[in-house]
Amino acid sequence: MHFTSSILITIALAGLAPIIVRLLGSRAKWVLTTGPLACLLIFGYEFSQLPRAGSKVIEYGWVPGLNVNLSFTWMVLGCSLLC
């Protein structure tokens, strides 16, 4: 669920960006940076929930009638923890 909310936050802010910039001018950058910051916090929380050197699969029913699913796999490898 957190993964979905981070995608929706990004899409909503991208759609509202022209309106926010028109209303706030140069101060809009402070409002618009909250989206990537929220996504970073959400992904950080999701990353902390992964087992060490394991993986997590997030799956959504995209077209349930045809049994088509949308899946995301998070894999944690030793080298990726250094980056």
C-alpha positions, 0 to 999 in steps of 0.5 A: 500500500505504501508503494501505491501511495508514493506513486500517487503522490508523485503523479498528483504533484506533477499534475498540480505543479503548474498551478502551484507555481502560478500561485506561489511563484518562486516559493513553490519549490518548497511545496514541490520538494515535499513529494520526493521527500515523502517518496524517499521516506516511504521507500526507506520504510519499505526498504527497512521492512525487507529481510536481509539479502532477501526479496519482497514482491508487491503484486496488484491485480491489474486485469483480474478477469484475465488473471493479469497482475502487475508485480514489483520485486524488491531484491536486496543484495550485498552490493546494493546496501553500499549504494 
